[in-house]
Amino acid sequence: MSFGAVVPGVPAAGLPEEAYLLDVREPGEWTVGHAPGAVHIPLGELGAQVRQVPRDQTVYVICRSGSRSAYAAQALGAGGWNAVNVADGMLGWASAGRPMVSDSGAPPFVA
């Protein structure tokens, strides 16, 4: 992988409704608030679980602020996936008023 390669990005508000959303945050971050329908694979586990990520559609990668997801999108892109970074992350998702859920049923928030 070449570091410094341009990673396509989109703000959370611009994601298509039916997008495949891959959340690479840590389990504690995911538990307190995530997008409904998102797939959770923490960044540190992505290499071992990459076969779960579909190759036949665009993969939108999200984290808290867009940094970890940029790294993950770059790695996926280098591996042949069509990966796009959600540049403003879950902070942007929440700011855009997009729906969120928590695993506990408590009001969701971005940790």
Contacts in CASP RR format, 6 or more apart in sequence:
PFRMAT RR
TARGET T0000
AUTHOR 0000-0000-0000
METHOD contacts of the structure
MODEL  1
MSFGAVVPGVPAAGLPEEAYLLDVREPGEWTVGHAPGAVHIPLGELGAQV
RQVPRDQTVYVICRSGSRSAYAAQALGAGGWNAVNVADGMLGWASAGRPM
VSDSGAPPFVA
1 74 0 8 1.000
1 75 0 8 1.000
1 78 0 8 1.000
2 78 0 8 1.000
3 74 0 8 1.000
4 74 0 8 1.000
5 74 0 8 1.000
5 78 0 8 1.000
7 70 0 8 1.000
7 73 0 8 1.000
7 74 0 8 1.000
7 83 0 8 1.000
7 84 0 8 1.000
7 85 0 8 1.000
8 73 0 8 1.000
8 83 0 8 1.000
8 84 0 8 1.000
8 85 0 8 1.000
9 73 0 8 1.000
9 84 0 8 1.000
9 85 0 8 1.000
9 86 0 8 1.000
9 87 0 8 1.000
10 60 0 8 1.000
10 84 0 8 1.000
10 85 0 8 1.000
10 86 0 8 1.000
10 87 0 8 1.000
11 86 0 8 1.000
11 87 0 8 1.000
11 88 0 8 1.000
11 92 0 8 1.000
11 96 0 8 1.000
12 62 0 8 1.000
12 86 0 8 1.000
12 88 0 8 1.000
12 89 0 8 1.000
12 90 0 8 1.000
12 92 0 8 1.000
12 93 0 8 1.000
12 95 0 8 1.000
12 96 0 8 1.000
12 98 0 8 1.000
13 92 0 8 1.000
13 96 0 8 1.000
13 98 0 8 1.000
14 96 0 8 1.000
15 21 0 8 1.000
15 60 0 8 1.000
15 86 0 8 1.000
15 98 0 8 1.000
19 58 0 8 1.000
19 60 0 8 1.000
20 39 0 8 1.000
20 54 0 8 1.000
20 57 0 8 1.000
20 58 0 8 1.000
20 59 0 8 1.000
20 60 0 8 1.000
21 35 0 8 1.000
21 37 0 8 1.000
21 38 0 8 1.000
21 39 0 8 1.000
21 60 0 8 1.000
21 62 0 8 1.000
21 86 0 8 1.000
22 38 0 8 1.000
22 39 0 8 1.000
22 41 0 8 1.000
22 53 0 8 1.000
22 59 0 8 1.000
22 60 0 8 1.000
22 61 0 8 1.000
22 62 0 8 1.000
22 72 0 8 1.000
23 30 0 8 1.000
23 34 0 8 1.000
23 35 0 8 1.000
23 38 0 8 1.000
23 39 0 8 1.000
23 40 0 8 1.000
23 41 0 8 1.000
23 62 0 8 1.000
23 63 0 8 1.000
23 90 0 8 1.000
24 41 0 8 1.000
24 42 0 8 1.000
24 43 0 8 1.000
24 44 0 8 1.000
24 46 0 8 1.000
24 61 0 8 1.000
24 62 0 8 1.000
24 63 0 8 1.000
24 68 0 8 1.000
24 69 0 8 1.000
24 72 0 8 1.000
25 34 0 8 1.000
25 40 0 8 1.000
25 42 0 8 1.000
25 43 0 8 1.000
25 62 0 8 1.000
25 63 0 8 1.000
25 64 0 8 1.000
25 68 0 8 1.000
25 90 0 8 1.000
26 42 0 8 1.000
27 40 0 8 1.000
27 42 0 8 1.000
28 111 0 8 1.000
29 64 0 8 1.000
29 90 0 8 1.000
29 110 0 8 1.000
29 111 0 8 1.000
30 40 0 8 1.000
30 42 0 8 1.000
30 103 0 8 1.000
31 102 0 8 1.000
31 103 0 8 1.000
31 104 0 8 1.000
32 102 0 8 1.000
32 103 0 8 1.000
32 104 0 8 1.000
32 106 0 8 1.000
32 108 0 8 1.000
32 109 0 8 1.000
32 110 0 8 1.000
32 111 0 8 1.000
33 90 0 8 1.000
33 100 0 8 1.000
33 101 0 8 1.000
33 102 0 8 1.000
33 103 0 8 1.000
33 108 0 8 1.000
33 109 0 8 1.000
33 110 0 8 1.000
33 111 0 8 1.000
34 40 0 8 1.000
34 90 0 8 1.000
34 100 0 8 1.000
34 101 0 8 1.000
34 102 0 8 1.000
34 108 0 8 1.000
35 62 0 8 1.000
35 90 0 8 1.000
35 93 0 8 1.000
35 98 0 8 1.000
35 99 0 8 1.000
35 100 0 8 1.000
35 101 0 8 1.000
36 99 0 8 1.000
36 100 0 8 1.000
36 101 0 8 1.000
38 62 0 8 1.000
39 52 0 8 1.000
39 53 0 8 1.000
41 49 0 8 1.000
41 52 0 8 1.000
41 53 0 8 1.000
43 63 0 8 1.000
43 68 0 8 1.000
43 71 0 8 1.000
43 72 0 8 1.000
46 72 0 8 1.000
46 75 0 8 1.000
46 76 0 8 1.000
47 75 0 8 1.000
50 76 0 8 1.000
53 59 0 8 1.000
53 76 0 8 1.000
53 81 0 8 1.000
55 80 0 8 1.000
55 81 0 8 1.000
57 82 0 8 1.000
58 82 0 8 1.000
58 83 0 8 1.000
58 84 0 8 1.000
59 73 0 8 1.000
59 76 0 8 1.000
59 81 0 8 1.000
59 82 0 8 1.000
59 83 0 8 1.000
59 84 0 8 1.000
60 83 0 8 1.000
60 84 0 8 1.000
60 85 0 8 1.000
60 86 0 8 1.000
61 69 0 8 1.000
61 70 0 8 1.000
61 72 0 8 1.000
61 73 0 8 1.000
61 76 0 8 1.000
61 83 0 8 1.000
61 84 0 8 1.000
61 85 0 8 1.000
61 86 0 8 1.000
62 69 0 8 1.000
62 86 0 8 1.000
62 89 0 8 1.000
62 90 0 8 1.000
62 93 0 8 1.000
63 69 0 8 1.000
63 72 0 8 1.000
63 86 0 8 1.000
63 89 0 8 1.000
63 90 0 8 1.000
64 89 0 8 1.000
64 90 0 8 1.000
64 91 0 8 1.000
64 110 0 8 1.000
64 111 0 8 1.000
65 88 0 8 1.000
65 89 0 8 1.000
65 90 0 8 1.000
65 91 0 8 1.000
66 85 0 8 1.000
66 86 0 8 1.000
66 87 0 8 1.000
66 88 0 8 1.000
66 89 0 8 1.000
69 85 0 8 1.000
69 86 0 8 1.000
69 89 0 8 1.000
70 85 0 8 1.000
70 87 0 8 1.000
72 83 0 8 1.000
72 85 0 8 1.000
73 83 0 8 1.000
73 84 0 8 1.000
73 85 0 8 1.000
74 83 0 8 1.000
74 85 0 8 1.000
76 83 0 8 1.000
77 83 0 8 1.000
86 93 0 8 1.000
88 95 0 8 1.000
90 100 0 8 1.000
90 110 0 8 1.000
91 110 0 8 1.000
93 100 0 8 1.000
93 110 0 8 1.000
94 100 0 8 1.000
94 109 0 8 1.000
94 110 0 8 1.000
100 108 0 8 1.000
100 109 0 8 1.000
100 110 0 8 1.000
101 108 0 8 1.000
102 108 0 8 1.000
102 109 0 8 1.000
END
